[in-house]
Amino acid sequence: MPELQSPHVLLRLLAKSLDADLLLLGHDDGERLRVDETYPGRGLAGHDMRVPPGLINAVPTVLDTRSIRLPLQWIEACGARPSWLGAAPLATRGLHLVAACSRTAPEAVELADAASVITQVLRSGGGTQRERDVSRRIAALVNNLPAPLIFVDSGTVEVFLNDRARELLGFTPNEQVRQIAVAERLAALVHGTGKRPSGDAELSLGIGEPSGFEIEHRGETYKVQTQRIEQHELTGRVWLFTDVTREKSFHVELRELTGLLQLTVENVSEGVALVSADLRMMLWNESFIELLSYPREAVYQGADFLALARLTAERGELGGEGVEVALKRLRESLRSYQARQQELRRDDGRVLDVTRKSLPGGRFILTVRDITDEDRAARLKDELVSTVSHELRTPLTSISGALALVKSGMAGELPDSARRLLEIAHRNSERLTRLVNDLLDLDKLELGQTAFSFKATDLRTLLSEAVMQSEAYAQRFGVALKPEIVDKPVVVNADADRLMQVMSNLISNAAKFSPEGSDVTLRLCVVQDDQARISVIDRGRGISPAFRQRLFGRFAQEAAPSERGQPGTGLGLAISKEIVERHGGTIDLDPHTDIGATFHIMLPLLKGHIVADSTG
C-alpha cells in the first residue's frame, strides 16, 4: 500500500472507503464547524459551516437529512443535497470528522475507525516509521470493507487489493500481485458478462476507462466504478465494487410479477385499472378501455387519470351538473380513502358499475362492470313493486281505518280473544301501510318526482331539533342521545324536512341496535374547509362485512334483526341515500369502526358560509 503522509490525502482515500461526497475536518463550537481540511477542497477551509442539531456528539452519529431541514451551505458544498450526514470525534485537538453521503449511509463504526486513523496521523508529527504504521492502519481499515476495492499507484505501479478484491479475483491472502495479473483477471470477468467497459484511453489495468459497468461472479453481481486520484503525495486510480445482486434480483422478480399481473388482469372480463397516488395510470386491461369507450391513444403509462375522467364528464356520465362541477366532486371524493361505488349510464343504453378501492401508498384500483342486464331486471322488479304498491295503498288505507274504528269500540264491545286478534291485524296493517308509503316515496325520489325546498340551513339547529324529536324514542330503549356540535355556524343549502327524515332514520336505527345504558353520539363538524360532516355513532353489535355491500339497497335487513321494537321496512337507508345525494352529498358507513356502527353524511357548505376547518 502506498504510504500516505497528510490528512488531505487521508481524507481522499477515506472518502472512497466511506463512499462519501464530502469529508470535513474541523473544530466545533456547538453550533458551527470551523473547517480545517476538506476533500474535495472546494474552498471550504477556514469557513464556518452551520451544524444541524444532533449531529456533533461525543460518539459517532449518523443523521438522515431527508427528514430534517438542512442548511443551504451543505447542499452548495456537496453540489447536491446529501441524503446522510455522519460525524465522529477525534481523540486529539477537539476535532471532528464529518462525512456527507448521497448514495449509502455511513456506518458509525466506519466513522469511528476513520477518525481513529486521522488521529494517529495528527499525533505522529511526521517520521517515516510512524507514517508506515499509519499506512498499515489504513490498509487494515480498507481490508475490512465488505466490498472489493483496488488501488493502482500510477507512480510506483504498486497494486493494492483488499481481502474481498483478492477473493473476487482469485488471489490468495499473501500472494504477491502484479498489475498485469489483476488486469487480466478483471478483464476476464468483464468480458464474461458480454459488457466491455466503454472508453478510449488505456489505463495501467489495460481494460479502458469506464465510468461504470457491471461484472458477475459466482452468482453475485457487482457494479464497478473507478475514479482517478491526483495529488502529489498520492496519484493513481481507485476501483470500487458495489454488490447489487439483491437489487438486480429484486428488479427481475418485479418485472416477472408485473408481467404476471398484467396477464391476469387481461383475462378478467371486468375493466380494471391501477392508478398511482399522483393520479397517473399504472396498469389497465383492454376491457377498461372498451367499457368506458376511451380513445386508445388517450390511455398510456403515466396518462393523467383526471384527463380521462374529463372525457367521461363531457359525455354527461358523471352527472348533469356540468363538467367542472362533476370533476370538482370527483377530486373531493379522491381525498377520502374510503371505497366508492357509482353507476354510469351511457348514451347507448348500457349501465356500468364503477368501484374504487384504496390501496397502500395512496394508490387505488378501479373496477368497471357492465350491469345493463341486472339494471333492466331491477327496474322491471321496481316497476312491478311500484304498481302493486299503488294498487294496495287505497284498500290498505280503508282496511287500517276500519280496524281502527272497530278497535276503538265503534262497532260495540268485543271479547278479549277477538280484541287481541284485532290488535294484531291492526298493527300489521299499519306496518304494511308504512311499507307501501316508503316504497312510493323511494320510487318518487329515484324518478326525481319528489319536490325539494332548498334554503340556507344551519345544521346546528337541525341537529338540535333532531335530538329533541328522537329523545323520547331513544329513551324507550334505555339509550341516551349525546350531541357534539361545533360552536360556529355550519350552513348548507338544504331541505330541512327531508334532512330531518334522514336523521330520524339513522337515530332510530342506532337506538334500536344499541345496548341499554349506552350512548348514541351525534357529531357535527367541518372538514376539508368546505364540507360539513354529520356522524351518527352507536355502540351496538355493528354491521357484518358481508351485509355492508347491500346496506343502502332496497329491503336491506341483516339476517338477525333487532329484537327491540318492531322490525323496519328495510327501505330507510335507501331513502336516506337518495335524499342526501339530492343535496349533492354522500352517506357512508365508516369501515374502520371497531365497535358499533358509524354513519357519515357529507354535505357541501353553502358558498359565503365556509368556515375554517374544525375537524372533529
Backbone hydrogen bonds, N-H to C=O, Kabsch-Sander energy under -0.5 kcal/mol:
donor,donor_aa,acceptor,acceptor_aa,energy
10,L,6,S,-2.3
11,L,7,P,-2.8
12,R,8,H,-1.7
13,L,9,V,-2.0
14,L,10,L,-3.0
15,A,11,L,-2.2
16,K,12,R,-1.1
17,S,13,L,-2.1
18,L,14,L,-2.3
19,D,15,A,-0.6
19,D,16,K,-0.7
20,A,15,A,-2.7
21,D,100,A,-2.6
22,L,100,A,-1.5
23,L,39,Y,-2.7
24,L,98,V,-2.5
25,L,37,E,-2.8
26,G,96,H,-1.9
27,H,34,R,-1.9
28,D,94,G,-0.7
29,D,32,R,-2.3
33,L,49,M,-2.5
34,R,27,H,-3.1
34,R,32,R,-0.6
35,V,33,L,-0.7
35,V,47,H,-2.9
36,D,25,L,-3.5
37,E,25,L,-1.7
39,Y,23,L,-2.1
44,L,41,G,-1.6
46,G,35,V,-3.4
47,H,44,L,-2.4
49,M,33,L,-2.0
51,V,31,E,-2.8
55,L,52,P,-1.7
57,N,55,L,-0.6
61,T,87,A,-2.7
63,L,85,L,-3.4
65,T,63,L,-0.9
65,T,83,S,-1.6
66,R,83,S,-0.8
67,S,64,D,-1.5
68,I,65,T,-1.2
70,L,68,I,-0.8
74,W,71,P,-1.1
75,I,71,P,-0.9
76,E,72,L,-2.5
77,A,73,Q,-2.6
78,C,74,W,-2.1
79,G,75,I,-1.3
83,S,101,C,-1.1
84,W,101,C,-2.6
85,L,63,L,-2.1
86,G,99,A,-2.8
87,A,61,T,-2.7
88,A,97,L,-2.4
90,L,95,L,-2.7
95,L,92,T,-1.6
96,H,26,G,-2.3
97,L,88,A,-3.0
98,V,24,L,-2.4
99,A,86,G,-3.3
100,A,22,L,-2.8
101,C,84,W,-2.5
101,C,99,A,-0.5
111,L,107,E,-2.2
112,A,108,A,-2.2
113,D,109,V,-2.2
114,A,110,E,-2.5
115,A,111,L,-2.5
116,S,112,A,-2.0
117,V,113,D,-2.2
118,I,114,A,-2.2
119,T,115,A,-2.2
120,Q,116,S,-2.0
121,V,117,V,-1.8
122,L,118,I,-2.5
123,R,119,T,-2.2
124,S,120,Q,-1.6
125,G,121,V,-1.0
131,E,127,G,-2.3
132,R,128,T,-2.3
133,D,129,Q,-2.0
134,V,130,R,-2.7
135,S,131,E,-2.4
136,R,132,R,-2.1
137,R,133,D,-2.1
138,I,134,V,-2.5
139,A,135,S,-2.7
140,A,136,R,-2.5
141,L,137,R,-2.3
142,V,138,I,-2.9
143,N,139,A,-2.4
144,N,140,A,-1.3
145,L,142,V,-1.4
150,I,239,W,-2.2
151,F,160,F,-2.7
152,V,237,R,-2.4
153,D,151,F,-0.5
153,D,158,E,-2.8
154,S,152,V,-0.6
154,S,235,T,-1.7
155,G,235,T,-0.8
157,V,153,D,-1.7
160,F,151,F,-3.1
162,N,149,L,-2.0
166,R,162,N,-2.3
167,E,163,D,-2.2
168,L,164,R,-2.2
169,L,165,A,-2.4
170,G,166,R,-1.1
171,F,166,R,-2.5
175,E,172,T,-1.1
178,R,176,Q,-0.5
182,V,178,R,-1.8
183,A,179,Q,-2.3
184,E,180,I,-2.4
185,R,181,A,-2.3
186,L,182,V,-2.6
187,A,183,A,-2.5
188,A,184,E,-2.1
189,L,185,R,-1.8
190,V,186,L,-2.3
191,H,187,A,-3.2
192,G,188,A,-1.9
193,T,189,L,-0.7
193,T,190,V,-1.1
194,G,191,H,-1.1
195,K,190,V,-1.2
196,R,194,G,-0.5
202,E,200,D,-0.6
206,G,203,L,-1.3
213,F,224,V,-1.9
215,I,222,Y,-2.4
216,E,189,L,-0.5
217,H,220,E,-2.9
220,E,217,H,-1.8
222,Y,215,I,-2.9
223,K,242,T,-3.1
224,V,213,F,-3.9
224,V,222,Y,-0.6
225,Q,240,L,-2.5
227,Q,238,V,-2.0
229,I,236,G,-3.5
230,E,228,R,-0.5
231,Q,234,L,-1.3
234,L,231,Q,-0.6
236,G,229,I,-2.9
237,R,152,V,-2.0
238,V,227,Q,-2.5
239,W,150,I,-3.4
240,L,225,Q,-3.2
240,L,238,V,-0.6
241,F,148,P,-1.9
242,T,223,K,-2.7
242,T,240,L,-0.5
243,D,241,F,-0.5
244,V,221,T,-2.4
244,V,242,T,-0.7
245,T,221,T,-0.6
248,K,244,V,-2.9
249,S,245,T,-2.7
250,F,246,R,-2.6
251,H,247,E,-2.2
252,V,248,K,-2.3
253,E,249,S,-2.6
254,L,250,F,-2.7
255,R,251,H,-2.4
256,E,252,V,-2.2
257,L,253,E,-2.8
258,T,254,L,-2.7
259,G,255,R,-2.3
260,L,256,E,-2.3
261,L,257,L,-2.7
262,Q,258,T,-2.6
263,L,259,G,-2.3
264,T,260,L,-2.3
265,V,261,L,-2.7
266,E,262,Q,-2.3
267,N,263,L,-0.9
267,N,264,T,-0.7
268,V,265,V,-1.6
271,G,368,V,-2.8
273,A,366,L,-2.0
274,L,283,L,-3.4
275,V,364,F,-2.8
276,S,280,R,-2.9
279,L,276,S,-1.8
281,M,303,A,-2.5
282,M,274,L,-2.8
283,L,274,L,-1.5
285,N,272,V,-1.4
288,F,285,N,-0.5
289,I,285,N,-1.2
290,E,286,E,-2.3
291,L,287,S,-3.0
292,L,288,F,-1.4
293,S,289,I,-0.5
293,S,290,E,-0.7
294,Y,289,I,-1.8
298,A,295,P,-1.8
299,V,295,P,-0.6
299,V,296,R,-1.0
300,Y,298,A,-0.7
302,G,281,M,-2.9
303,A,300,Y,-2.5
305,F,279,L,-2.4
305,F,303,A,-0.5
308,L,304,D,-1.4
309,A,305,F,-2.3
310,R,306,L,-1.9
311,L,307,A,-1.3
312,T,308,L,-1.6
313,A,309,A,-2.6
314,E,310,R,-2.8
315,R,311,L,-0.8
315,R,312,T,-0.6
316,G,313,A,-2.0
317,E,312,T,-1.8
319,G,316,G,-0.6
326,A,322,G,-2.2
327,L,323,V,-2.5
328,K,324,E,-2.3
329,R,325,V,-2.3
330,L,326,A,-2.0
331,R,327,L,-2.6
332,E,328,K,-2.2
333,S,329,R,-2.0
334,L,330,L,-1.8
335,R,331,R,-0.7
335,R,332,E,-0.8
336,S,333,S,-1.0
340,R,356,R,-2.2
342,Q,354,V,-2.6
344,L,352,L,-2.8
346,R,344,L,-0.7
346,R,350,R,-3.0
349,G,346,R,-1.6
352,L,344,L,-3.0
353,D,369,R,-3.2
354,V,342,Q,-3.3
354,V,352,L,-0.6
355,T,353,D,-0.5
355,T,367,T,-2.5
356,R,340,R,-3.0
357,K,365,I,-2.2
359,L,363,R,-3.4
362,G,359,L,-1.0
363,R,360,P,-0.7
364,F,275,V,-2.0
365,I,357,K,-2.6
366,L,273,A,-2.9
367,T,355,T,-2.3
368,V,271,G,-2.8
369,R,353,D,-2.2
371,I,351,V,-2.5
371,I,369,R,-0.7
375,D,371,I,-3.3
376,R,372,T,-2.4
377,A,373,D,-2.3
378,A,374,E,-2.5
379,R,375,D,-2.5
380,L,376,R,-2.3
381,K,377,A,-2.2
382,D,378,A,-2.7
383,E,379,R,-2.9
384,L,380,L,-2.1
385,V,381,K,-2.6
386,S,382,D,-2.9
387,T,383,E,-2.7
388,V,384,L,-2.7
389,S,385,V,-2.6
390,H,386,S,-2.5
391,E,387,T,-2.1
392,L,388,V,-2.0
393,R,389,S,-2.0
394,T,390,H,-0.7
396,L,392,L,-2.6
397,T,393,R,-2.3
398,S,394,T,-1.9
399,I,395,P,-2.8
400,S,396,L,-3.0
401,G,397,T,-2.2
402,A,398,S,-2.6
403,L,399,I,-2.6
404,A,400,S,-2.0
405,L,401,G,-2.0
406,V,402,A,-2.4
407,K,403,L,-2.5
408,S,404,A,-1.6
409,G,406,V,-1.3
410,M,405,L,-1.9
412,G,409,G,-1.7
419,R,415,P,-2.4
420,R,416,D,-2.4
421,L,417,S,-1.8
422,L,418,A,-2.2
423,E,419,R,-2.5
424,I,420,R,-1.9
425,A,421,L,-2.3
426,H,422,L,-2.7
427,R,423,E,-2.6
428,N,424,I,-2.2
429,S,425,A,-1.9
430,E,426,H,-2.0
431,R,427,R,-1.9
432,L,428,N,-2.4
433,T,429,S,-1.9
434,R,430,E,-2.4
435,L,431,R,-2.2
436,V,432,L,-2.3
437,N,433,T,-2.6
438,D,434,R,-2.6
439,L,435,L,-2.5
440,L,436,V,-2.3
441,D,437,N,-2.4
442,L,438,D,-2.8
443,D,439,L,-2.3
444,K,440,L,-2.2
445,L,441,D,-2.3
446,E,442,L,-2.6
447,L,443,D,-1.7
448,G,444,K,-0.5
448,G,445,L,-1.1
449,Q,444,K,-2.9
450,T,444,K,-0.8
451,A,449,Q,-0.5
454,F,452,F,-0.7
455,K,494,A,-1.8
457,T,492,V,-2.9
459,L,457,T,-0.7
459,L,490,V,-3.1
461,T,458,D,-0.8
462,L,458,D,-1.6
463,L,459,L,-2.6
464,S,460,R,-1.8
465,E,461,T,-2.2
466,A,462,L,-2.2
467,V,463,L,-2.2
468,M,464,S,-1.9
469,Q,465,E,-2.5
470,S,466,A,-1.8
471,E,467,V,-1.2
472,A,468,M,-0.5
474,A,470,S,-2.5
475,Q,471,E,-2.1
476,R,472,A,-1.0
476,R,473,Y,-0.6
477,F,474,A,-1.4
478,G,475,Q,-1.5
479,V,474,A,-2.1
480,A,518,S,-2.0
482,K,520,V,-3.1
484,E,522,L,-3.3
486,V,524,L,-0.9
492,V,457,T,-2.5
493,N,604,P,-0.5
494,A,455,K,-2.5
494,A,492,V,-0.9
496,A,494,A,-0.8
499,L,495,D,-2.3
500,M,496,A,-2.2
501,Q,497,D,-1.5
502,V,498,R,-1.6
503,M,499,L,-2.5
504,S,500,M,-2.4
505,N,501,Q,-2.0
506,L,502,V,-2.4
507,I,503,M,-2.9
508,S,504,S,-2.3
509,N,505,N,-2.1
510,A,506,L,-2.4
511,A,507,I,-2.5
512,K,508,S,-2.3
513,F,509,N,-1.8
514,S,511,A,-0.9
517,G,478,G,-3.0
518,S,515,P,-1.7
520,V,480,A,-2.6
521,T,519,D,-0.5
521,T,537,I,-2.4
522,L,482,K,-2.2
523,R,521,T,-0.6
523,R,535,S,-2.7
524,L,484,E,-2.8
525,C,533,R,-2.0
526,V,614,S,-0.5
527,V,531,Q,-2.9
530,D,527,V,-0.5
530,D,528,Q,-0.7
531,Q,527,V,-1.7
532,A,603,L,-3.4
533,R,525,C,-3.0
534,I,601,I,-2.6
535,S,523,R,-2.8
536,V,599,F,-2.2
537,I,521,T,-2.8
537,I,535,S,-0.5
538,D,597,A,-2.5
541,R,513,F,-0.7
547,F,544,S,-0.6
548,R,544,S,-1.3
549,Q,545,P,-0.6
550,R,547,F,-1.3
551,L,548,R,-1.1
553,G,550,R,-1.6
555,F,570,G,-0.6
556,A,553,G,-1.2
556,A,570,G,-1.7
557,Q,555,F,-0.7
565,G,563,E,-0.7
575,I,571,L,-2.5
576,S,572,G,-2.3
577,K,573,L,-2.5
578,E,574,A,-1.8
579,I,575,I,-2.2
580,V,576,S,-2.6
581,E,577,K,-2.4
582,R,578,E,-1.6
583,H,579,I,-0.8
583,H,580,V,-0.9
584,G,581,E,-1.7
585,G,580,V,-2.0
586,T,602,M,-1.8
588,D,600,H,-2.3
590,D,588,D,-0.5
590,D,598,T,-3.1
593,T,590,D,-0.9
596,G,540,G,-0.9
599,F,536,V,-2.2
600,H,588,D,-2.8
601,I,534,I,-2.9
602,M,586,T,-2.8
602,M,600,H,-0.5
603,L,532,A,-2.5
605,L,530,D,-2.1
606,L,491,V,-2.8
609,H,606,L,-2.3
614,S,526,V,-1.2
